[in-house]
Amino acid sequence: MKALGMGWTVQDAMYFGGEQFVQQNGAEAARRAPPVNTAKRIGVPVGAGTDAHRVASYNPFTALQWFLDGKTVGGAAIRGPEETPNRADALRFYTIGSAWFSFDENKRGSLEVGKFADLAVLSKDYMTVPIEQIGSIESLLTMVGGKIVYAAAPYQNH
């Protein structure tokens, strides 16, 4: 993939279908799935999303929690530590990693001078909240291209 200039987009399918994956492929295969740390280590670009499967949650925080704790929707811990990304890497998969796939990494995906002001003000600090609470994080304010597209209290009147 790297030699061809390709990348890999990862979805949260294992969050919903991990138990079935274990039944079909075995626990050892599940421990290494998806191999995001391996991809990063060998230089394959990784992006993440939540909309590629017929059974999925569009909530990126549910998926981020799954990336970090390796637990399925049923509570089974199936992924091992060797392919569990750290918080910063998991967040990068959803931001600058995904921007790479749409050839937008010079316009969005990180907060830098000259890039679009795409950002969210969150209900909890993703970097410090206990991992088991990441799935409950909500956006209180969402900006796309510097314009407010969603606002919850206390930001609704601004």
C-alpha positions in Angstrom: 0.0 0.0 0.0 2.7 2.5 1.0 4.7 1.9 -2.2 1.5 2.6 -4.3 0.8 5.8 -2.4 -2.3 4.3 -0.9 -3.8 4.7 2.6 -6.2 2.8 4.8 -9.5 4.0 6.2 -10.7 2.2 9.3 -14.3 2.1 10.4 -15.9 1.0 13.7 -17.3 -2.3 12.4 -15.5 -4.3 15.0 -17.3 -2.4 17.7 -20.6 -3.8 16.4 -19.4 -7.1 15.0 -16.4 -8.1 17.0 -17.9 -11.1 18.7 -18.9 -12.5 15.3 -15.4 -11.7 14.0 -13.9 -13.8 16.9 -16.2 -16.7 16.1 -15.3 -16.7 12.4 -11.6 -15.8 12.6 -10.4 -16.6 16.2 -9.4 -14.5 19.2 -5.8 -14.0 18.0 -6.9 -12.4 14.7 -9.2 -10.1 16.7 -6.4 -9.1 19.0 -4.6 -7.6 16.0 -7.6 -6.1 14.2 -7.5 -3.5 12.9 -3.7 -3.2 12.7 -3.6 0.6 12.9 -0.3 0.8 14.9 1.4 -1.5 12.4 0.1 0.7 9.5 1.4 3.8 11.2 4.7 2.2 12.0 5.3 1.3 8.4 4.2 4.6 7.1 0.8 3.8 5.6 -1.6 6.7 6.1 -4.6 5.9 8.3 -7.9 7.7 8.3 -11.0 6.8 10.3 -14.7 7.2 9.8 -18.1 6.0 11.0 -20.3 5.6 8.0 -19.1 2.7 5.9 -21.2 -0.1 7.3 -24.9 -0.8 7.4 -24.7 -1.3 11.2 -22.8 1.7 12.6 -23.0 4.6 14.8 -22.2 8.0 13.2 -20.9 9.2 16.6 -17.1 9.5 16.3 -16.7 9.4 20.1 -18.2 5.9 20.3 -15.7 4.8 17.7 -12.8 6.6 19.4 -13.7 4.8 22.7 -13.6 1.5 20.8 -10.2 2.3 19.3 -8.9 2.9 22.8 -10.5 0.2 24.8 -11.0 -2.5 22.2 -14.4 -3.4 23.6 -17.4 -4.3 21.5 -20.9 -2.9 22.0 -21.5 -6.1 24.0 -18.6 -5.4 26.3 -16.2 -8.0 25.1 -12.6 -6.9 25.1 -11.2 -8.4 21.9 -8.3 -6.2 20.8 -4.8 -6.5 22.3 -2.5 -3.7 23.3 -0.2 -4.1 20.3 -2.7 -2.6 17.9 -4.4 -0.2 20.4 -3.5 3.4 19.4 -2.9 6.2 21.9 -5.4 9.0 22.2 -3.5 11.4 20.1 -3.1 8.9 17.2 -6.7 7.8 17.3 -7.8 11.5 17.1 -5.4 12.0 14.2 -7.0 9.2 12.3 -10.3 11.1 12.4 -8.8 14.5 11.7 -5.7 15.0 9.6 -5.7 11.3 8.6 -9.1 11.5 7.0 -8.3 14.9 5.4 -5.5 13.1 3.6 -8.0 10.9 1.8 -9.9 13.8 0.3 -6.7 15.6 -0.6 -7.6 18.3 2.0 -4.8 17.9 4.5 -3.5 21.4 3.5 -7.0 22.9 4.2 -8.4 20.9 7.1 -7.7 18.2 9.6 -5.6 20.3 12.0 -5.8 23.8 13.5 -3.2 25.9 11.7 -3.0 29.3 10.2 -4.4 29.3 6.7 -6.6 26.2 7.2 -10.4 26.2 7.5 -11.7 26.7 11.0 -13.3 23.3 11.4 -13.6 22.5 15.1 -15.8 21.3 17.9 -16.1 22.5 21.6 -16.6 19.2 23.5 -18.5 18.4 26.7 -15.4 16.6 28.1 -11.7 16.8 27.6 -11.0 13.9 25.2 -7.4 13.7 26.2 -8.0 13.3 30.0 -11.5 11.9 30.5 -11.5 8.2 31.5 -11.5 6.0 28.4 -14.9 4.5 29.3 -16.4 7.9 29.2 -15.2 8.9 25.7 -18.3 7.5 24.0 -20.5 9.9 26.0 -18.6 13.0 24.8 -20.8 15.4 22.9 -20.2 18.5 20.7 -21.4 21.6 22.4 -20.4 23.8 19.5 -19.4 22.8 15.9 -17.8 25.1 13.4 -17.1 24.3 9.8 -15.1 26.7 7.7 -15.3 29.2 10.6 -19.1 29.2 10.7 -21.2 27.8 13.5 -23.2 24.9 12.2 -24.3 23.5 15.6 -24.7 25.1 19.0 -26.0 23.6 22.3 -26.5 25.5 25.5 -24.6 27.6 26.6 -23.6 28.5 23.0 -27.0 28.8 21.4 -27.3 32.6 21.8 -24.0 33.5 20.3 
